[in-house]
Amino acid sequence: MNAPPPPDALAPHSDAAAEEPEPRRFQDNLQRLTLLPSTWQGLDPTAIVQSLLDTLHNMLELDFVGLRFSETEHIFLRVGQAFGAATGRDDVAKAIEGWLQSDPADRPMRLAVGGGELSVVALPLGAIASMGVLLAGSLRSGFPASSDMTTLNIAAMQASLACREVRELSARKTPADFRAEKLSGDALARSEWELNLAINTIPAMVWSTTADGRLDFCNQHLLDFVGLTFEEISGLGFYRIYHPDDIPHVLAAWQDIMATKRGREVEGRIRRGDGTYQWFTLRQNPLLDEDGAVVKWYGAIIDIDDRKRAEDALRETEIALLSSERNLTLIIDSLPVLIWSARPDGSADFINKRWLEYAGLPAEKILDWGFLDLYHPDDIPGMLEIWKRDLENGNDTQLKGRVLGADGTYRWFYFRGSKLTDANGTVRWFGANVDIDDLQRAEDALRAGEAALQQSELELQQIVETIPAMAWSAGPDGMLEFWNRNLSDFVGLSFNQIVGTGFYRIFHPDDVEPMRVAWENTLATKQPQDIDGRIRRVDGEYRWFTLRQNPLLDAHGNVVKWYGIIIDIEDRKRAEDALRASEARLQDSEHQLQQIVSSIPGLAWSSDSRGATTFWSQQYLDYAGLRSEEVLGWGFLDHIHPDDREHMLEVWSATLQSGAPGEAEARLRRADGQFRWFLIRASPFHDAAGNLTQWFGVNVDIENRKRAEEQLRQSQTELAHVTRMMTMDELAVSIAHEVNQPLMAIVTNAGTCLRWLDDGQLDVAMAREAAERIVRDGHRAGEIVTSIRALARKAAPRMERLDLEKVIQGVLDLLRGELQRRGVASKTEFSGKVPSIYGDPTQLQQVVLNLIMNGVEAMTQVDEGHRRLTVRTDVAAGHAQVSVQDTGTGLDADSAERMFEAFFSTKPEGIGMGLSICRSIVEAHGGRIRAANSPVQGSMFSFTLPLVEGALIHVPSR
Amino acid sequence: MSHPAEGGTPAVVVIDDDQSVREALQGLFQSVGLVTRCFGSVRDYLESDHLGSAGCVVLDIRLPGTSGLEFLETLPRSDLMQSVVLISAHVDVQMAVRAMKAGAIDVLTKPVREQDLLEAVNRALAQDRLRRDEADRCAFMRARYATLTERERQVMTLVAAGLLNKQIAARVGITEATVKLHRGQAMRKMEADSVPELVRMVDFLGDAARK
């Protein structure tokens, strides 16, 4: 029996395998070892041992490998060529013998062999080394690696298994090949079972064919992988497992293998059960008989899909690399960076096009050391220092500096260079400069920004603490983690009291449960929602708030934190409540409106646009004791006091004409015939188009007010009278003089008249003259007496049309004596065009009298020759104006303000009513009164009265 | 200062600010044949050339500017010769006393009965006339007196004092005959018809000098 060639020799790509990465090689080794027994023919233990040792020797690059069975002293030994040359084979065997005597442990140790020392390991054959030991040694550093140990262990197992088989079989009638002979009995069954077990548990797909290439066996792995039954792929059916594209070359290779009787690797894609294809290598070895004829082919299918894919990728990369080399120049020139290369001394020998464009200079100006001229003078020393240092010691360099551009400005660049030593040992530096000007500026800005950021963080903290809102944050689980000062101040609790779930205590007990449900719902859905609830203020009052929150999410959408604020909605809540209440009220309003119309303390009515009444409320009908039809239209006029009717009609028609709201006062007859005063108000109603369609009015009983007014007027009248009397009393002497003058003249004239009628000197002409003077003076006396009587009169005001200048003159006449007595020179400047006014002569005389006497009093401190009083009249803006100017001491500011107040007096003996009464009189006449200092000297009092033509005079009826 | 009595017709000066009153008074005085001059104020009167002329003044106490009373009280100082009748609407006792002290003929209350006024005016005119005559006599005698020698004035004074010639001669230290001579000379120069008349003259002069 010839030993088969070691499986190693069968591998066609052994060189390629050497380059394969370690794990892959390890895997291949294991596969090879597991398949090894299938190549052992016959039961010659020597052949088996030799095959195993050869395989291990090549596989693990061992300097020696040996096997010693426990029964014999002989050591089967393979010594590596190089090792064997230096150390004799016998020396090795001797060293091993000595080592084995020392009962070696099954762990690596050092063994001195010949001149050297190598790592050795001894592995037991069989569980307790009952069969022998496998020995391996290598000078290789790191031996034995764990992969080496595994490989050796498996090899030892294979060897022990095979040897045990051989030993057992040799004890019986030994067939040439147990696989060619039919075993019988228990032993056969056991052997087949063990084999089956071994075959089916090894992690590879194995198969065998007949000599002519028909599949007659495959293990379960293969069936499982292709998802077919043995029947389907037995014989020539196994071709179907290949990719259709691969079948031709697999078939060709297989025929070639059968012809040459030499196995080799064939690659092809195999269809997996799920329809996908994977790359595999098919390995096979022939079983030859003594004549060298093939008895059987044994094979394995090894997965190389990963390798294939790596190879494809590599190919693609190589293609890309080729095309990229073509583009390199283009790329270098078009890269948006300044690219250069430099000699070992640091001078430049290449710059790209961008560099030239940037500098705006020809290449020769920059190459060698020309580039230094473009560096910023401030940067050159530092840059050169680094560059020189890195040239000497470094493999790369990094610089930063400003480079002058074609536009005349310096820009910041980042220089990066690397040293490259090529296969010939030539050194060159390659580098690129990146424009970082903007970056540099940004950095500068950033540094400033960081300072600002720190500040702003501080401010943010302050803001959060001081914003006029209550802010908080909570963890993803809803536990409160932070709240700001506003919130803690508001509820008056410390953070410890409300942290986590403690915050529920700030809510109204009735709200806690619904809020908890809402909050948990928010946490679960991560959907923010407004949650309303009452929060207890530190003083115990509850206010309504809205809790509004927002989640901070991470990249995966998980909540990192909840941030929220609490918004006071108390006012809104109240407004809502109020709104609800008002809506409820609105529903009742129509009903109530009815009630209102029928219960308001006024008499409601309406009329058409022309003023004819169309409705009167029941109250009026009740008041007047009339039926509706008696007052509708214009019927209501009949029930107005006759004295008021005309005035009423005037006002009503004026109101109708103006289209604006109006009012009037009139007496309305009651059912019992008594008249009561009413304030009658009317407002226009416009339809949607803006047309005045109706008037609505209400009459309010003002009888009591009227009476009060009447009483007030009476009191005022009495007061005015009293003050008049007081004035009269003061003026009694002067007034008497004024009355006496005409009387004196009359009496004298009468005496004269009589004398001319005396018999002795009868002269009728002269008597007539005297008599005429009597008549004239008599009238004058009458006028004065009338004035006095007017002033002394105590009667209700009587408005009449009167001549203002006459009124003034009358007063002046009356006061002439008094003015003389007081040394006051009076003067009138009448405009002569003051038309009639409406007024009460007595009251107006009182005003003039008071103002004149006021002026006279003001001049007592002035020398007699300078006491001048001027009374003027004028017309302006629809008003008559009367002014009394004196040359007295004038008014101080305070007096001017309070001059017209009651009981204000600058005179010790005055009661302070005079000017106050003047004002009430003037204002009752629709005028105004004021006091001011005269521009020259003294003061000027003036009052205005509306002219008859321009103004409506309210005529109180009698 | 003294205006010589020109012998012009006496006139009634009326000063009243009320024209009616002025006209009425003028009419009244006209009816009794008196010449009347009317002024509205004291100032107007003082500025006229009728100041000091014969007659009297009818004056209202209450006047614009200088009042009637003030005017009256200043009269002696300005040496106005006219007699004054005051009239006023309201006359109280104090005012009347002041007026009379100031030399008013009468103070009448308006309205004045025309008879009362005329009587007062007549009295005033008479007084005025008397005063003017007296003033004339006084001036006449003073003129005579001015012609006497010192010795003649001495002798005349002593004669008026009732001394006899012999006593005079002894007092003065001249002879009795010389006394007679001076006495005769004085009577002739003074135009005295008798010794008693001379005595009255000396008294008058003495009174006037005392005034």
Chai-1 contact restraints between the chains, C-beta under 6 A:
chainA,res_idxA,chainB,res_idxB,connection_type,confidence,min_distance_angstrom,max_distance_angstrom,comment,restraint_id
A,V733,B,H90,contact,1.0,0.0,6.0,A-B,restraint_1
A,A736,B,A89,contact,1.0,0.0,6.0,A-B,restraint_2
A,A736,B,H90,contact,1.0,0.0,6.0,A-B,restraint_3
A,H737,B,A89,contact,1.0,0.0,6.0,A-B,restraint_4
A,N740,B,A89,contact,1.0,0.0,6.0,A-B,restraint_5
A,N740,B,K110,contact,1.0,0.0,6.0,A-B,restraint_6
A,Q741,B,D18,contact,1.0,0.0,6.0,A-B,restraint_7
A,Q741,B,V21,contact,1.0,0.0,6.0,A-B,restraint_8
A,L743,B,P111,contact,1.0,0.0,6.0,A-B,restraint_9
A,M744,B,V21,contact,1.0,0.0,6.0,A-B,restraint_10
A,M744,B,K110,contact,1.0,0.0,6.0,A-B,restraint_11
A,M744,B,P111,contact,1.0,0.0,6.0,A-B,restraint_12
A,A745,B,S20,contact,1.0,0.0,6.0,A-B,restraint_13
A,A745,B,V21,contact,1.0,0.0,6.0,A-B,restraint_14
A,A745,B,A24,contact,1.0,0.0,6.0,A-B,restraint_15
A,V747,B,P111,contact,1.0,0.0,6.0,A-B,restraint_16
A,T748,B,A24,contact,1.0,0.0,6.0,A-B,restraint_17
A,T748,B,L25,contact,1.0,0.0,6.0,A-B,restraint_18
A,T748,B,L28,contact,1.0,0.0,6.0,A-B,restraint_19
A,T748,B,E114,contact,1.0,0.0,6.0,A-B,restraint_20
A,N749,B,A24,contact,1.0,0.0,6.0,A-B,restraint_21
A,G751,B,E114,contact,1.0,0.0,6.0,A-B,restraint_22
A,T752,B,G27,contact,1.0,0.0,6.0,A-B,restraint_23
A,T752,B,L28,contact,1.0,0.0,6.0,A-B,restraint_24
A,T752,B,S31,contact,1.0,0.0,6.0,A-B,restraint_25
A,R755,B,S31,contact,1.0,0.0,6.0,A-B,restraint_26
A,W756,B,S31,contact,1.0,0.0,6.0,A-B,restraint_27
A,A770,B,G27,contact,1.0,0.0,6.0,A-B,restraint_28
A,R773,B,E23,contact,1.0,0.0,6.0,A-B,restraint_29
A,D777,B,S20,contact,1.0,0.0,6.0,A-B,restraint_30
A,Q820,B,P64,contact,1.0,0.0,6.0,A-B,restraint_31
